Amino acid sequence: MASTHWLASSVGMAILDRGGNAFDAAVAAGFALQVIEPQSNGPGGDVTIAAYSRSTGTVRVICGQGPMPRAATIDTFASLGIKQMPAAGVLPASVPGAFGAWLRLLAEFGTMPLASVFEPAIGYASRGYPLLPSAALTIAALAPLFRTEWTESGRTYLPGGAVPAAGSRMRNQALADTFERIVREAQAASADREAQIEAAHSAFYRGFVAETIDRFLRTTEVFDSTGRRHSGLLSADDLATWRPDVEAPCELRYGDFSVFKPGPWSQGPVFLQQLGILEGCDLRSMGLGSVEYVHTLAEAAKLAFADREAWYGDPHDTPVPMAELLAPAYSALRRSLIGEYAAVDPQPGRPGDREPWIPRAEPEQSMAGVPEWMAHLRSGLPTVGPIASRAGAGNTCTVAVVDSAGNLVVAVPSGGWLKSSPVVPGLGFALGTRGQTAWLTEGHPSSLAPGRRPRTTLSPSIVLREGEPFLAFGTPGGDQQDQWTLEAFLAVAEFGLDLQAATEIPAFHIDHFPQSFAPRASRPGVVVVERSFDPLVLAWLEKKGHRLDVVPESTLGKVCAVGVDHVNGFVRAAAGPRGRQAYAVCQ
C-alpha cells in the first residue's frame, strides 16, 4: 500500500487486515484523502482509477472525470466577456466525478460494505486530523478571501476565525455529517451491499447532495478569479444524468511489459507515446541520468506532448486518432526527429494526414497591485507559495494498492481543493474546477462543449510483465505526472532499480507547452531539473540548447508505486520522499 499521506496508507492497510481486497482498501483510503488532504482533493473533485483484477486477468479504467454542464457553452462565456476559462470560482465547475467513481470501484471490484469504507473518513472529519503544512499554508494565503467572500470556507477552515497552524487538529463536521447521512440513507434503502452502494450514488447525484449544490449555485453569486461574481452553470439535472464509465484502457507493448493508461480524455496516452518513441533508443547504453539520457527523454516528451496538445480530447464527443498515434510506424517517424540538440519549435504530427492545431492562450492578466490572495486565485493549480509561480508546480493525491491475490489498483484523485471554489454550505466540501482545462475556442478536441469531459491530467498506470501483474503507480503533479512516472518506470524496466530507489532518482520535466491549468503558462525550451543531478550533466544539457530551471533536490513529484515480485513471492510498495508525506507499507 502506498499513498501521498501516511494516514491514508494506514487506512488502506487496516482494510486489508480486516479481510478487504486491494479495491476496498483503495476506496477507504480515497475517501479518507478527501478529508485529510483538502488542499489537494475533495468529494466535489475528480479521480482517474486503473484496476487490474487477478480473477479476470484484465485491466479496466474508471473515469471519475465528470462532464461540463449543459449550460456551459463558449457563447455563454463570451456573453460574460470571458475569453479564457477562469481558474477558480463556480463557472468552471464540472460534474463531481470522484465520489461516483470510488463507489463504482467498490461496487464492481470490492467486497466490503459501504459503512466500512466510509468509517475512517467520517472519523477523521468528526474527531480531527493533523493539518498538513501545505494545507496550513494554503489556508493562510487565502484567509482574506475566506473572511470576506468565501465565508463558508472560512467557517470550515478558520476555526474561531483564526488561521490554523500546521499540525493542529482540524475537523470538518459538515463533511462528516454529509458522509454519515449518505451511509444512513443507503442502509435504510436496503440490506444488500450492491443496493446500498447504488443508494449512496443516488443520495449524492439525485438526492440531498445534488439538491444542495443546485440551490447554492442558483441563489449565490460567487467571487472568482475574474475579479467579479458569477452564478454557477452546474445543475441538479447535470448530476442526475451522470454515471462513471468503466472502460478498456489504452495499451502499449514495451519489451516484456504491457503498459495500460486511461484514454485521451486524460493525458494518459502521452506516457505510451513517449514509450513508443523511446523503444527504438538504446537507453541502457546511455546510462541513467546521463546527458544523452535526459536529452533524449526531454525531446521525446516534447514530441509526445505536442500531440497531446493537438489531438487529445473526449473521444465520446470528438474523434481522437489514438490508434495512429500509438502505431509503431508513427512512433518511428517521431523518433527520427530527435536530434543532437534541443528542438526549438517541436510540432505535433499528422496522423492520417490530418492537420494539427494548438490554440493560443490568452495573455496573462497583470498582477500589478493585485493582493497576494488574488494572485493565488488566478493560478488554477492547488499550490501556493514560491514554487507556485513556476510552470509545472502542482499537487494532488495518489493511492496505489496490491493485495496477496495479485489485484492491482492505482488512483489519482484531485479537484475540489481549497483554492478551487467556496465550500458549499451544509456539505463541507468545494466543487472542482476541471473545466478550466477547456479552450474557449471552437473546433479543437479540447474546446468547451456542453456534456463534454474536460481533458484531465490525472494519469495512473498499470504494468503487466509477460501477462502477470507487475506494477501500479501514479504521482501528483498536473501536466508533469507522465514525465516523472515515466522516469521511475524506466529506472525499473531498463536499469533494474528496486521500486523504492526508482522513486528517489533525480527528476526532471519539460515546461515547453501551455499548462492545462490557468493561466496556461508555458516556458518554451525549459527543462526543470533537480539540483541533485551531476553539475557536468547540467552544463552539457545547456550546451545542447536546453534552458534549465534548476530547483532544489527532492521537490518534483511524489511517485507512489506497488507491485508484485514473482521471483520471491512478495508484494512491494514504494513512496517517493519528496514532501516527507507519502508513505508505503507492506506486510
Secondary structure, DSSP 4 states (H G I P E B T S, - for coil): -EESSHHHHHHHHHHHHTT--HHHHHHHHHHHHHHH-TTTB-TBSEEEEEEEETTTTEEEEEEE-PPPPTT--HHHHHHTT-SS--SSSSTT-----HHHHHHHHHHHH--S-HHHHHHHHHHHHHH-EEPPHHHHHHHHHHHHHHHHT-HHHHHHHSGGGSPPPTTSEE--HHHHHHHHHHHHHHHHH-SSHHHHHHHHHHHHHTSHHHHHHHHHHHH--EE-TTSSEE-----HHHHHT---EEEPPEEEEETTEEEEE--TTBSTHHHHHHHHHHTTS-HHHH-TT-HHHHHHHHHHHHHHHHHHHHH-S-TTTS---HHHHT-HHHHHHHHTT--SS--SS-----GGGPPP--PPPPPPPP-TT--HHHHHHTS-SS--SGGGGSTT------EEEE-TT--EEEEEEEBS-TTTSPPPTTT--PBP-GGGGSBSSTTSTTB--TTPPPPB----EEEEETTEEEEEEE---GGGHHHHHHHHHHHHHTT---HHHHHHS--EEE--SPPSSTT----TTEEEEETTS-HHHHHHHHHTTPEEEEE-SS-S---EEEEEETTTTEEEEEE--GGG--EE---
